[in-house]
Amino acid sequence: MKSLYLSLCILIMTSSCKTDSKTDSKTTSKNDSIALIERAKAIHDRVITLDTHCDINVKNFTDSINYTQNLESQVNLPKMKAGGLDVAWFIVYTGQDTLTDEGYKKAYDNAMSKFNAIHKLVEDIAPNQIELALNSDDVRRISKTGKKVAMIGIENGYPVGTDISNVEKFYNLGARYMSLSHNGHSQLCDSNTGEEDDIWLHNGLSDLGKEVIKEMNRLGIMIDVSHPSKESMRQMIELSKAPIIASHSSARALCDHSRNLDDEQLEWMKENGGVIQTVAFQAYTNTEKNDARNKAIKDIRKEIATSLGTKWYEWSEMKTLTDDEKEAFYEVRSKIVTLADEKASQMSYFPPKVNVADFVDHIDYMVEKIGLKHVGISSDFDGGGGVEGWSDASETFNVTLELVKRGYTEDEIEMLWSGNLLRVLDEVEAIAKKS
C-alpha cells in the first residue's frame, strides 16, 4: 500500500512538474516576445528613419486637401507620425514622352508643379509639422525639433530637356538626387526597359547625359541608377567623381527583374562607395508570390474597378496611358487594391501577399554580399510600393521589428534606415565643394 501511495505521489509530482515546465516555457516565450518588441520600439524611436522614395500627387497639396489630413495616400503626416517615419523623400516624377521641345516643355511644367506642391506643404500648409532639408545637418537638426523632414528627389531627368541650366535650377529648388531616365529611354540615357526588346537609343549615356552627370557632381546632386540601364549605370560610375545611389531597387539574385541590381552591379556599387535603397515593391521583392497572388486577385480588382466607374490596369499596361490618365488611375488604385484585399482575406486558401520578411530578405542578401554600409531602405509608396506589414507609412515600425528579430544591432539599424544614405549625400556634397 505504501509502495502504491509512493508511486501515486511520484506520478502526481512528475505531472505537476511537466505542467509547470510548459507554463514557464510559454510565459518565458511571451515575455521574450514582449521584451523584443519593446527593444525594437526603443530603437525605432531613437534612430532617424528615412525613406528615399515617396511619390506625390499635386492634388493632395492644396489648402483644402493636404498631408495634414489622414488621406488615402500611403504617406501623409498622420501616417508618418503613427509609424514613426521621420524623413520622406518626396518625388518629382515625370513619365517618359517624346524627345521633342513640346515633350520637354510639358515635362518641365509637370516637374515644376511638383516642386511647387512640396514647397507649399513645408512653407504654407504645415511649416510647424514638416520642414525641407537640404543636407544631413538639416535632417538631424529638424528631427531634434520633433518635426518631420521632407527631402526632394527627381525621378527621370527628362524635364531637364536640352537646357543643362535646368539641373542647377532643380538643385536650387531642393533636389538632392536625380535619375536620368524612367520607363523608356530619355534624351540623357537608356532605361532598364530596353532589356525587354534589346533596343537601345544611346548604348548607355548620351553626350548630353554625360554633361548632366558632371553638372550633378559640380552641384552636389546624388546620381540615382534605379531606372537607367546596366550599361548606363556602368558609364555613370566611370564618369562620376562621387558615389551614386539606387533610390529604390532590390537584389536581382532574389527577384529577377530589370529594376533590380544583379550581383555584378552590387559589386560596382560597393567599389563606388554608394548605397542601394532596398525597395518594398512586391513585383521587385518576390516574383513568384506576387505573380501567384496577382493572377488570383486580378478578376476581383477588375470587378471592383468597374463598380467604381473606372478600369483596372496592370503595371505592364500603364505604359499605354498618358500622364493625366496615370494620375487619375493612381487616385483610385489604392482603394481598389484595399477593397480587393479585403474580399480576398475572406476566401480560403488565397495566395499570400509579399510581406516584410520577404522585403528584409533582400536587405540580408545585400548586406552579406557587399556589406552593411552599402544598403538602405525605401518604399516607393504612392507609386505602387508597399508589402504586407509595411503597406503605408503608419506601419514603418514593422521594418525595424523585423530587423531586430534578425539580430541587427541598433547601430546597424541606424545605418540601414538613414546613416548610409546621409553618408553618401555628405560625400557628394564634399566633392561638389572641391569642384
Protein Blocks (a to p, Z undefined) as FASTA:
>chain_A
ZZmmmmmmmmmmmmmmmmmmmmmmmmmmmmmmmmmmmmmmmmmmmpccddfbdcddfklm
cfklcckbccfbfbdfklmmmnopabdcdddddddddddfklmmmmmmmmmmmmmmmmmm
mmmmmmmloccdfbfklmmmmmmnopacdddddehjklnmmafklmmmmmmnopabdcfb
dedddfkbccfklmmnopafkopaafklmmmmmmmmmnopacdfklmcfklmmmmmmmpm
bdcddfbdcdfkloccfkbccfklmmmmmmnopacdddfbfklmommlmmmmmmmmmmmm
mmmmmmnopacddfklmmmpcfklmmmmmmmmmmmmmmmmmmmmmpghiacdddfklmmm
mmmmmmmmnopklgccdekioiopacehiabfklmmmmmmmmmmnopafklmmmmmmmmm
mmmmmmmmmmmmmZZ
